[in-house]
Every structure is written in structure tokens, then in C-alpha cells.
Amino acid sequence: MSITSINNIYMAVLSTLTKENKIALATMLLNSATGPEGAKEPLTLNTRFSGDWGEGESADRVAEDLRNDRKFTREVETW
């Protein structure tokens, strides 16, 4: 299916909405792209995932922790 046909289907669905519903949908789309109301800083990958990957830790420390947590179950035969 081409982008043009997908856009035509999307526009056909949107044409059935009331003006109020279109405005509500546009507001939701805008908020999903810019972040929730009252956000202190723009949402980026860093702000969306802060705290999940060792907040306050150096990249080397996080990498070391990940390496130490690896568990290998496969055994490689030597020649």
C-alpha cells in the first residue's frame, strides 16, 4: 500500500469527525510531539529515559556494570 493511499484513507476517516473532535485530535497529536502541558524542558530521548540507565553514573561505569551482568551459557570448544 502506498503512502498516498494511506493518506487518502486517513483523510477519509478524518472527514467524518466533527470540528471539535478534529481540534481535540490535533491537540493530542501536538501534545504527543511536544510533551505534556507544563513540561519544564522539551522531551528528548535523554529526558524520556533519564534515570533508566544509571542516572548520575559515567558511561564507562554503566558499560562496566552491563559487562559484569552478562551471563554466558554457551560453551565454545577449543581446537
N, C-alpha and C positions, 0 to 999 in steps of 0.2 A: 504494500500500500504506500503510495507516495505521500510526501508532506502536504502537497496541495489537497489531496483527497481527505487527509486527516483534518486539515484546517477547515475544509468545507463541512465536514461532519460536525466539528467543534462549533463552527458558526451557526449551523442549523439548530444545534441544541441551545446555544445562547439566544437565538432569536425567539425561543419560546418563553424566556424568562421575562418577568416584569422589570420595569425600570429600577425599582427598589432592590430586587434580587440581583440585578446586574451590578448595581453600586455596592451591595454587600459583598458580592463575589470579588469585585475589583479591590475592595478594601482588604479582604482576606488575602488575596494574591500579593498585594503590596506589602502587607504586614509579614507575610511569609518570606518575602525577599529582603526586607529591611530590618526585621526583628520585631519583638513585641513593643507595644506602646510604652514609652518611658524608659527605654533601654538607654543606659548611660553611655555606651560605646557601641559602634556598629558591630554587628555579628560577623565574625570571620571564622575560619577554621580554628584559629588559635583560641578565640573566645568560646566557641561551641564545645571544644574538647579540653579546655583548661581544667586541670585537676585530675583528669583521667590518666595522664601519662607522667606521673611523678612530678606534680607541681612543686616548683622550687628546687628540683634536682637538676643537675647538669645533664646534658645529653650523654656524656660519657658514663655517668653513673646509671642512667636509665638503661643504656645499652649493656652495661655490665650486669645489671640485675636480670635483664632478659636472657643474656647468655647463660647466666648461672641457673636460671629456672628451666632451661631446656632439658628434656629427658629423652635420651636416645634408646630405643628398644631394638633397633636393627643392628645385627652384628655383621661386620664385614670380614670375610675370610682373607687372610693374608696369603701371598703366594709363596 
